[in-house]
Amino acid sequence: MVERDAPEKRGRLSRPLVLQAAVALVDREGLGALTMRRLAAELGVESMALYRYTPGKEALLDGLTEAYFTEINARLRTSAGSGPHEPGWRTELRRIAKAFAVVAHAHPEILPLVATRPLAVPVSRRPVPALELTEHILSVLGRAGFDDAAALTVYRTFVAWNLGCLLVDKRQVVDNPEEPDPALRLGLHRLSATEFPRLRALVPRFAEFDDQAEMLAGLETLLNGMPEPPLDAFYGDGGS
């Protein structure tokens, strides 16, 4: 019988493997299940074996955001076109938004971390994959002809809209997923009909909310409202 944390087992560990296992655990059981001990058990090693790859629980949470952006970047590389011209800045932002939404739906428990943890540290200390995505967006806007101030405005608007829409998820309104009665499942009996008449009327619509479709529809409105940069004709499709 091979002992846990045997040299050959430790030799198979790597940071990507540790983060992959952490993401799978959180996807399956939620953030509350993630501890160094539990993750070590998932990998079949002793807890101390993990500290070479992540120094503790807080660093492990940062690693989840790293893995999240790594997956987005990988999707973008896979879906990148092979034509002679770069896509217009609007087209590229749509593509990024779709990739972000797909990853958000694959890892809904990690999304709140993505929205908060990078903001708790200086830009230079954020996960490299997150910085790579930011650099890509800013480069796309720069090549389209936006000056620095305008590029940052478009970038902030784009990121805020994507995160905001995806965080307002329909699961937030479900009070009891096991309850067959729609009103009880949504917990409408907990809301006073006198004090909150509009909430009671609209919560069922919240439950039917397609966050990805709403995000993309709203993004279209935002992008169409953005002014054209002076050099937008640099792109073969006119910046569409």
DOKOLZA-938903 format. One record per residue (C-alpha): residue in three letters; x, y, z. Coordinates in steps of 0.001 Angstrom, whole numbers, always signed. Layout:
DOKOLZA-938903
+------+---------+---------+---------+
! resn !      px !      py !      pz !
+------+---------+---------+---------+
!  ALA !       X !       Y !       Z !
...
+------+---------+---------+---------+
end
This chain:
DOKOLZA-938903
+------+---------+---------+---------+
! resn !      px !      py !      pz !
+------+---------+---------+---------+
!  MET !      +0 !      +0 !      +0 !
!  VAL !   +1398 !   +3391 !    -982 !
!  GLU !   +1506 !   +5884 !   +1896 !
!  ARG !    -182 !   +9230 !   +1400 !
!  ASP !   +2257 !  +11955 !    +535 !
!  ALA !   +4802 !   +9451 !    -750 !
!  PRO !   +7601 !  +10999 !   -2862 !
!  GLU !   +6092 !   +9725 !   -6090 !
!  LYS !   +2730 !  +11303 !   -5162 !
!  ARG !   +4372 !  +14618 !   -4272 !
!  GLY !   +6234 !  +14535 !   -7548 !
!  ARG !   +2951 !  +14614 !   -9458 !
!  LEU !   +1777 !  +17799 !   -7728 !
!  SER !   +2018 !  +21182 !   -9402 !
!  ARG !    +395 !  +24555 !   -8831 !
!  PRO !   -2004 !  +24144 !  -11785 !
!  LEU !   -3015 !  +20714 !  -10484 !
!  VAL !   -3598 !  +22055 !   -6955 !
!  LEU !   -5703 !  +24936 !   -8265 !
!  GLN !   -7621 !  +22635 !  -10593 !
!  ALA !   -8516 !  +20425 !   -7627 !
!  ALA !   -9513 !  +23475 !   -5565 !
!  VAL !  -11800 !  +24735 !   -8331 !
!  ALA !  -13420 !  +21299 !   -8690 !
!  LEU !  -14013 !  +21085 !   -4925 !
!  VAL !  -15584 !  +24556 !   -4779 !
!  ASP !  -17736 !  +23862 !   -7843 !
!  ARG !  -19016 !  +20708 !   -6200 !
!  GLU !  -19434 !  +21739 !   -2565 !
!  GLY !  -19056 !  +25514 !   -2331 !
!  LEU !  -16433 !  +27811 !    -841 !
!  GLY !  -17248 !  +26680 !   +2688 !
!  ALA !  -15795 !  +23241 !   +1935 !
!  LEU !  -12416 !  +24591 !    +855 !
!  THR !   -9701 !  +24106 !   +3459 !
!  MET !   -6078 !  +23118 !   +3086 !
!  ARG !   -6798 !  +19836 !   +4866 !
!  ARG !   -9764 !  +18997 !   +2676 !
!  LEU !   -7922 !  +19914 !    -508 !
!  ALA !   -4993 !  +17766 !    +540 !
!  ALA !   -7358 !  +14856 !   +1074 !
!  GLU !   -8790 !  +15400 !   -2409 !
!  LEU !   -5277 !  +15168 !   -3842 !
!  GLY !   -4279 !  +12222 !   -1658 !
!  VAL !   -1447 !  +14037 !    +118 !
!  GLU !    -742 !  +15534 !   +3521 !
!  SER !   -1631 !  +19177 !   +4094 !
!  MET !   +2000 !  +20258 !   +4371 !
!  ALA !   +2619 !  +19087 !    +810 !
!  LEU !    +389 !  +21904 !    -466 !
!  TYR !   +2326 !  +24749 !   +1120 !
!  ARG !   +4957 !  +24532 !   -1591 !
!  TYR !   +2291 !  +25602 !   -4092 !
!  THR !     +64 !  +27862 !   -1989 !
!  PRO !   +1097 !  +29214 !   +1434 !
!  GLY !   -2348 !  +29136 !   +3043 !
!  LYS !   -6100 !  +29536 !   +2724 !
!  GLU !   -5976 !  +33209 !   +1706 !
!  ALA !   -3450 !  +32510 !   -1018 !
!  LEU !   -5597 !  +29585 !   -2123 !
!  LEU !   -8584 !  +31920 !   -2559 !
!  ASP !   -6394 !  +34183 !   -4676 !
!  GLY !   -5436 !  +31080 !   -6615 !
!  LEU !   -9075 !  +30470 !   -7452 !
!  THR !   -9261 !  +33870 !   -9148 !
!  GLU !   -6022 !  +33042 !  -10943 !
!  ALA !   -7532 !  +29795 !  -12231 !
!  TYR !  -10713 !  +31629 !  -13244 !
!  PHE !   -8885 !  +34153 !  -15434 !
!  THR !   -6600 !  +31432 !  -16782 !
!  GLU !   -9681 !  +29641 !  -18084 !
!  ILE !  -11060 !  +32827 !  -19662 !
!  ASN !   -7766 !  +33498 !  -21434 !
!  ALA !   -7600 !  +29909 !  -22662 !
!  ARG !  -11112 !  +30194 !  -24093 !
!  LEU !  -10212 !  +33438 !  -25833 !
!  ARG !   -7129 !  +31876 !  -27398 !
!  THR !   -9205 !  +28919 !  -28601 !
!  SER !  -11927 !  +31088 !  -30127 !
!  ALA !   -9602 !  +33653 !  -31707 !
!  GLY !  -10098 !  +34143 !  -35432 !
!  SER !   -7415 !  +33354 !  -37988 !
!  GLY !   -8226 !  +36019 !  -40576 !
!  PRO !   -5772 !  +38667 !  -41801 !
!  HIS !   -7524 !  +41503 !  -39921 !
!  GLU !   -8058 !  +42004 !  -36232 !
!  PRO !  -11698 !  +42185 !  -35157 !
!  GLY !  -13153 !  +45584 !  -34347 !
!  TRP !  -13012 !  +46693 !  -30741 !
!  ARG !  -16750 !  +46140 !  -30216 !
!  THR !  -16549 !  +42653 !  -31715 !
!  GLU !  -13632 !  +41767 !  -29473 !
!  LEU !  -15335 !  +43085 !  -26333 !
!  ARG !  -18407 !  +41003 !  -27175 !
!  ARG !  -16174 !  +37933 !  -27530 !
!  ILE !  -14533 !  +38617 !  -24168 !
!  ALA !  -17920 !  +39149 !  -22501 !
!  LYS !  -19205 !  +35820 !  -23821 !
!  ALA !  -16101 !  +33986 !  -22563 !
!  PHE !  -16449 !  +35658 !  -19163 !
!  ALA !  -20113 !  +34633 !  -18953 !
!  VAL !  -19380 !  +31010 !  -19881 !
!  VAL !  -16718 !  +30739 !  -17169 !
!  ALA !  -18989 !  +32490 !  -14656 !
!  HIS !  -21685 !  +29882 !  -15247 !
!  ALA !  -19171 !  +27063 !  -14978 !
!  HIS !  -17837 !  +28376 !  -11639 !
!  PRO !  -20585 !  +30458 !   -9966 !
!  GLU !  -19105 !  +30052 !   -6478 !
!  ILE !  -15863 !  +31689 !   -7585 !
!  LEU !  -17426 !  +34712 !   -9282 !
!  PRO !  -17836 !  +36735 !   -6034 !
!  LEU !  -14118 !  +36248 !   -5365 !
!  VAL !  -13317 !  +37498 !   -8862 !
!  ALA !  -15360 !  +40632 !   -8180 !
!  THR !  -13742 !  +41428 !   -4826 !
!  ARG !  -10346 !  +39887 !   -4148 !
!  PRO !   -8334 !  +41548 !   -6949 !
!  LEU !   -9564 !  +44937 !   -5715 !
!  ALA !   -8074 !  +44321 !   -2273 !
!  VAL !   -4499 !  +44489 !   -3547 !
!  PRO !   -2540 !  +46890 !   -5792 !
!  VAL !   -2791 !  +46257 !   -9513 !
!  SER !    +780 !  +44974 !   -9640 !
!  ARG !     -56 !  +42175 !   -7190 !
!  ARG !   -3141 !  +40857 !   -8949 !
!  PRO !   -3028 !  +37401 !  -10589 !
!  VAL !   -1011 !  +37422 !  -13789 !
!  PRO !   -3863 !  +35954 !  -15891 !
!  ALA !   -6133 !  +38807 !  -14723 !
!  LEU !   -3460 !  +41329 !  -15679 !
!  GLU !   -3077 !  +39651 !  -19069 !
!  LEU !   -6793 !  +40014 !  -19767 !
!  THR !   -6763 !  +43663 !  -18683 !
!  GLU !   -3718 !  +44316 !  -20879 !
!  HIS !   -5470 !  +42678 !  -23816 !
!  ILE !   -8605 !  +44833 !  -23427 !
!  LEU !   -6614 !  +48038 !  -23079 !
!  SER !   -4453 !  +47113 !  -26074 !
!  VAL !   -7538 !  +46463 !  -28202 !
!  LEU !   -8921 !  +49883 !  -27267 !
!  GLY !   -5564 !  +51573 !  -27828 !
!  ARG !   -5148 !  +50072 !  -31284 !
!  ALA !   -8694 !  +51162 !  -32111 !
!  GLY !   -7630 !  +54762 !  -31569 !
!  PHE !   -8942 !  +55578 !  -28084 !
!  ASP !   -6687 !  +57883 !  -26098 !
!  ASP !   -5678 !  +56789 !  -22596 !
!  ALA !   -8543 !  +58496 !  -20771 !
!  ALA !  -11192 !  +57213 !  -23173 !
!  ALA !   -9749 !  +53686 !  -23138 !
!  LEU !   -9955 !  +53577 !  -19334 !
!  THR !  -13548 !  +54824 !  -19423 !
!  VAL !  -14580 !  +52122 !  -21890 !
!  TYR !  -12645 !  +49494 !  -19924 !
!  ARG !  -14237 !  +50408 !  -16580 !
!  THR !  -17722 !  +50537 !  -18095 !
!  PHE !  -17236 !  +47179 !  -19788 !
!  VAL !  -15943 !  +45404 !  -16672 !
!  ALA !  -18537 !  +46949 !  -14358 !
!  TRP !  -21404 !  +45933 !  -16623 !
!  ASN !  -20191 !  +42358 !  -17059 !
!  LEU !  -19584 !  +41727 !  -13375 !
!  GLY !  -22739 !  +43516 !  -12261 !
!  CYS !  -25025 !  +41523 !  -14525 !
!  LEU !  -23440 !  +38184 !  -13727 !
!  LEU !  -23500 !  +38797 !   -9967 !
!  VAL !  -27254 !  +39515 !  -10070 !
!  ASP !  -27990 !  +35834 !  -10589 !
!  LYS !  -31466 !  +34283 !  -10553 !
!  ARG !  -30399 !  +31775 !   -7873 !
!  GLN !  -30180 !  +34645 !   -5408 !
!  VAL !  -33989 !  +34836 !   -5282 !
!  VAL !  -34671 !  +31139 !   -4655 !
!  ASP !  -35514 !  +30613 !    -987 !
!  ASN !  -36015 !  +26829 !   -1016 !
!  PRO !  -34890 !  +24938 !   -4153 !
!  GLU !  -36647 !  +21747 !   -2972 !
!  GLU !  -40089 !  +23369 !   -2620 !
!  PRO !  -42408 !  +22484 !   -5555 !
!  ASP !  -44813 !  +25369 !   -5013 !
!  PRO !  -43406 !  +28376 !   -6968 !
!  ALA !  -44453 !  +30996 !   -4404 !
!  LEU !  -42961 !  +29041 !   -1520 !
!  ARG !  -39848 !  +28145 !   -3505 !
!  LEU !  -39196 !  +31848 !   -4003 !
!  GLY !  -40129 !  +32705 !    -411 !
!  LEU !  -42818 !  +35199 !   -1407 !
!  HIS !  -44644 !  +34465 !   +1873 !
!  ARG !  -41747 !  +36177 !   +3654 !
!  LEU !  -42440 !  +39480 !   +1877 !
!  SER !  -45240 !  +41684 !   +3125 !
!  ALA !  -47760 !  +42302 !    +336 !
!  THR !  -48441 !  +45718 !   +1857 !
!  GLU !  -44846 !  +46878 !   +2256 !
!  PHE !  -43314 !  +45254 !    -819 !
!  PRO !  -46009 !  +44901 !   -3496 !
!  ARG !  -43650 !  +45444 !   -6435 !
!  LEU !  -41091 !  +42991 !   -5128 !
!  ARG !  -43752 !  +40321 !   -4690 !
!  ALA !  -44935 !  +40929 !   -8231 !
!  LEU !  -41495 !  +40936 !   -9824 !
!  VAL !  -39560 !  +38264 !   -7887 !
!  PRO !  -41000 !  +35514 !  -10154 !
!  ARG !  -39605 !  +37436 !  -13118 !
!  PHE !  -36242 !  +37671 !  -11345 !
!  ALA !  -36248 !  +33882 !  -11126 !
!  GLU !  -36627 !  +33654 !  -14918 !
!  PHE !  -33823 !  +36162 !  -15478 !
!  ASP !  -31321 !  +35025 !  -18115 !
!  ASP !  -28265 !  +36849 !  -16841 !
!  GLN !  -26079 !  +36040 !  -19843 !
!  ALA !  -28674 !  +37223 !  -22374 !
!  GLU !  -29396 !  +40367 !  -20351 !
!  MET !  -25702 !  +41084 !  -19949 !
!  LEU !  -25052 !  +40814 !  -23680 !
!  ALA !  -28136 !  +42863 !  -24587 !
!  GLY !  -27164 !  +45630 !  -22192 !
!  LEU !  -23571 !  +45482 !  -23362 !
!  GLU !  -24764 !  +46047 !  -26919 !
!  THR !  -26523 !  +49232 !  -25805 !
!  LEU !  -23431 !  +50409 !  -23947 !
!  LEU !  -21086 !  +49712 !  -26851 !
!  ASN !  -23345 !  +51390 !  -29364 !
!  GLY !  -23446 !  +54458 !  -27143 !
!  MET !  -19672 !  +54782 !  -27004 !
!  PRO !  -18128 !  +57470 !  -29227 !
!  GLU !  -16050 !  +56325 !  -32153 !
!  PRO !  -12303 !  +56741 !  -31606 !
!  PRO !  -10470 !  +58920 !  -34138 !
!  LEU !   -8564 !  +55973 !  -35619 !
!  ASP !  -11393 !  +53455 !  -35565 !
!  ALA !  -11068 !  +52872 !  -39319 !
!  PHE !   -7805 !  +51052 !  -38500 !
!  TYR !   -9948 !  +47942 !  -38176 !
!  GLY !  -11134 !  +46095 !  -41230 !
!  ASP !  -14758 !  +46003 !  -40009 !
!  GLY !  -14903 !  +49670 !  -39077 !
!  GLY !  -14751 !  +49004 !  -35361 !
!  SER !  -18083 !  +47163 !  -35266 !
+------+---------+---------+---------+
end
